[in-house]
Amino acid sequence: MDFQFLLDGLAEGLKNMTWLEAVAVFFGIASVFYSMKEHIWVYPTGIISTLIYVWICLQYKLYADMGINAYYFTMSIYGWYVWTHPKDNQPVLPVTWLSPKGWLSAGLIFLASYISLSFVLSNFTDSDVPYWDSFTTASAFVGMWMMAKKKVENWIFWIITDLVSVPLYFYKGLILTSFQFMFFTVLAFMGLFAWIKSAKAYARA
């Protein structure tokens, strides 16, 4: 994939972009940026983006991704509450590492959601990418759950989700959204390094 191909793809995406997709992309990028900074605005900006993508995914038959955006909306409400109501008299919810028990829960969430979604999409919908769609959705399920709890490892699952989503959305013709996920991948790596630093600072305190 050469640089000119990327430029041509971006130009094509901008040409075919709807105003609704543009708004969703803008607020999606803003949400990831605020997440990286541990800023509470991650949730209101994310809510706007996810609600728009529920509609977009429905139009493009990305049913699992439609479901994950509905899940994002619900978890955004939950995360908003958790971040603003820390326990143990802490001023803010700290960034921490996932425990072994947490990793077990994450693995079970991923497997259960992937198996369930791939079965439903393969047998009860007209999706032409049931396993691809299910993988990104299952990975994002785990990432969102970890983010609400401010676990460093949430960024690992977002990186996986973003990398797999780039070719998925490109294949479906949502070129601008595909480029958005490329940018998300860069932000996710930055977020991972930032949260590792934050977790280490909290551990030393």
Order of alpha helices (4+ residues) and beta strands (2+ residues): alpha-alpha-alpha-alpha-alpha-alpha-alpha-alpha
